[in-house]
Amino acid sequence: MPATAVTLMVSLLTAGNPLIFAQTIPVPIGSDVVPNRVALGIGGLEAEPGDHVCGLFTGEQERDQILIPFLRAGLASGDKCICVVDGTAPGQVIATLGPDGEAAALAPGKQLEVISASEMYLRSGRFSADEVIAAWKAAIADVMYAARFDVVRAVETWSRRDVVPDIQELMVLESEMSRYLPLYPQVVVCLYDMGRFGGGALVNLVMTHPRLLVGGMLMENPYCLTPDEVLARRAHGDVAPTLITEEAQKWYSDVMTGSTSPARSTGLPVT
């Protein structure tokens, strides 16, 4: 049976200096503790624990067609739900979810947390991939340590309204999340507003996600860059989409415009 490793981090303050102790505990996927599949709430689609998914939208209406069902499915399944929203007040998302969302946000265990993008990504006043990853690890470790929830699902929306990140730094964040997510029973969906990002920036960001949610289908990304490849490109100041092959460039373009079926163009299975 496959397993994911959960790292519990405990911080002790000694003489003014925090000491961090980490313990890694294997959690079996597919057991009574962690399910094999996580329902996305969208057209019967399911992801696997550890999945890092990229979705594209244009405008708030399309965003909410993914965001709201995803959160509702998580609330119904008893998952810990985290939403980081850009360009919309957190209270508006909670209100859209209705009484169940309001109750989950107010409950002592806080099954639902909706956070503004600026609160999540600009804690030190600037956007830093390292700081965001550290904060995310600490937050998930707290959830796992409390043992109230078996699965964490999160959705992050990007519209470059409240937060306008450096694209290279955002690529590092996304790629490092792909390295980190399989360590925990969690699914993260990153949603990008196509009207707010240039085509080159979008291609770079899509390249950092192993799975894509496009046109009502969940598919593998055959041209996904590994975290080490992204770091190497940053070290050389080299993130231009022109560096990928013409075949990959065309595939990404087709996927983002919906001009062809990704399954037909790659032969990869879709769900």
Summary of the structure (lengths in Angstrom):
residues: 271
radius of gyration: 18.3
end to end distance: 22.6
largest distance: 61.5
contacts: 849
relative contact order: 0.15
helix: 41%
strand: 26%
